[in-house]
Structure formats: structure tokens, C-alpha cells
Amino acid sequence: MFACAATLTACGLLPGSEGTGQPEVERTTLRIGVMPVVDVAPLKLALNEKVFEKAGLSVQLVTLSSEAEGIKQLDTTLDITWASHVNLFRAAAEGTQLQLQGEAYQAGSNTMALVTIDPEYDSPAKLASPRIAVNSATDLGALTTKAVLDTAGVERQQITLSEMPFDRMVDAMRSEQVDAAWMTEPFITKAQKDVGARIVTDTATGPTKDFPMSGYASSKKFAEANPRTLALFRQVLRDVQQLATNSKLSVQDALTGYVDVDQQTAALVSVGTFPLSLNPIRLQRVSDMMDAENALPSRLDVQDLLPPGTTN
């Protein structure tokens, strides 16, 4: 499985190496901001299997307290950061000079969902004025919740969103502060396992089916100064995303090393798709939905955020 990763020169992954075994890159170290989410499992697998090291890159993963923190730290303490596309696109629209370096994760069945412990809340249209917990009122959860409930016939202005961390959402449902919570894995599985929570609706359905959830970005300044380094990063990322795609079990196993879940829970986690390339058409879906929801000051052309030559 790692035959190509172990011999990256032969696979053409070292730009300009010409068989020397050493990459002709601007730098060989990268600090990448991450959060404890399923999306970054391929990077954890890459470190466990020394895939970056075999490619000539020394990669350090830095755990962040928030996605905004990661974006803010680009060009200071971080070279690349993980974040939802919603947060990355908003930052870009507000003037942060970014370049996307890879897609991290794409939604699959029940990888993001509205979860409840209310036995009466058994369909997305059941409540005319639902109170929904989200991790951020301006991020992916709010965007997809509104889209899916709107499709079910719930008026958007009747939806009340309450911001809170994922680990507080079950308590908020228990105390009836909210009717349901938008969660991602592994929080969905933990809520099902720990308190018998149910999924009201998958939020990767209808207008948000196969929705691009998150990605990796650097500053534009760093990208322009280190194009070969980042080209190598993108090619290694493709290899490890392929590994994660081919082995759901390896992703679930990796979760126990950096997410607060036990092996039994990890084995039940729903896993989405790890894209192998930056796809401007796919990513434009996110920008256009944000524009339709007035979540951007103006329409954002995602092509402007991609590395030169990225067309599909």
C-alpha cells in the first residue's frame, strides 16, 4: 500500500529531483495547524507511517483551539492550517490573502447531522421553530442546517441557532435549552452510544449531498515563496488521502490517537470522503451557497484561491 509513498522519487513526487533522492524544494519543514477531527486523519496516518519523512519533509502538526486561530497564525507560527471551507472562504472574502493547498474532507452519509434526544422530534419538518445547537453560527453547521431544514419546509427565520462547543451539546439537549444539535463525527456516534441520541436528519443530503467540508490553506505570501515545497506537500497529501480512502479501518484506528474516543466508539464512526485533488467546481458549491445565504460580502471565485495551473 505504501510502495509508492516509500519510493517517492520513482513515483515522480519530488519536483526536480531527477533521481537524486533529494527534493529541490525551498524548505523541508512545515508546521500545520489541525483540530481533533476526522478530517485530518490522513495527516496522522502520514506521520505514523513516516510518509512525509520518506518524501523529504519534516512535518509538525500543531493542535489549535479554533480554526480562526490557525488562519491568524499563518506566516507567524504556522505554514499551513486546516479549517472548514466556510471559514477559509470568509477569511479570503474579508481580505486575508490565502492559497488553498488541498481539500481535506467531503461529507458522507451521517458524517454531519442534526441529532436529538427528544423522542417527538422525529423528522426535520416536525418543529416549525426548532432550536438548534451549532459550534458556530457562521460556520458549516449553520450553513448546512439552514439549507436542509429549508428544503424540509422550515422557514429559515424561524430557526434559532445557539453557539456552543460540541462537548456541551448533549447537556444542552438534556436541559431542553435546544431541541437538537448539529454534530460531526465522532460526536454523533458518542451521543448515540452514550445517551441514545437519534439522527433527525443527515445534513449532507439534498442541496448539501457530498458537501466539501474542509481543507488546507497557506498564506499567498508563503505559497509564492515556496511553490515547490507546497507542490510536494500536495502530492504527498494525495497519497495519504488515497490511503485513507482505501482503508476506513485505518482512519478509525487513527482516531484513538488524537480524538477523545475509545476503540469501540471509533469503530462505529461514519467516515466520509478524502478528496485526492483540489476541484474548483466542487469548491465553488460552498462559495455559492455562502453567497446565497449572505454569508459573504460578495461572490467569491474559488479559482482565485487555487495554486496556478489548478483547473480540475
Order of alpha helices (4+ residues) and beta strands (2+ residues): alpha-beta-alpha-alpha-beta-alpha-beta-alpha-beta-beta-beta-alpha-beta-alpha-beta-alpha-beta-beta-alpha-alpha-alpha-alpha-alpha
